[in-house]
């Protein structure tokens, strides 16, 4: 049951869920930034994590990945602990967390998605490069393959990191604020790729900040403000009551109008 007393309308076996979180609390220095989170990702869907600044959205995503200490609760990826299923998960971090001065080319970033196959010696064979180039082409960045990553615009950099995730061939893709600070063309390109992943039966979980596009981009949503407010199909969850519970006095009538 969620925080407002509504049971999830869809129940699936945990071993069939790309990502199942139960009772998760996580934070820094032993202090929780998110508490008691339950979340179940339905296979082949696009899911948004939405809430105000400081709500713990990025912390939740990083706790799933083991990048932030979990204080309580459980995380299952395709029914297994993350450590066993990490090869099935791709992660696209916030742009602000990346060292863009690192001297690496765009094609090299895409090839990083194949690190499990390349191994320690990193011997790149023609089929590896072909997969990396296909991922770049899919994100509209193949023509940039030999450019240094630091020479690109913010939108181009974001698409290249998405290409790295595509090259990995993961079944579950986690993205942290992929639309932050990008131009409209990049946002549209990213949305097209995410929807194509859904068509392929893959699942996407995305930390998102724009209430006005949640219903357009995502099938399901988790509303979060340190604790979960509600989770489910976007059209059922994005109610005035839920949004006020999530944002409180920070949500204006204009913002409410955007999601209607």
Beta strands, then each sheet from edge to edge (+ up, - down):
strand 1: 20-28
strand 2: 31-40
strand 3: 46-50
strand 4: 70-76
strand 5: 89-92
strand 6: 172-176
strand 7: 203-208
strand 8: 220-224
strand 9: 228-233
sheet 1: 2+ 1- 4+
sheet 2: 5+ 6+ 7+ 3+ 8+ 9-
end
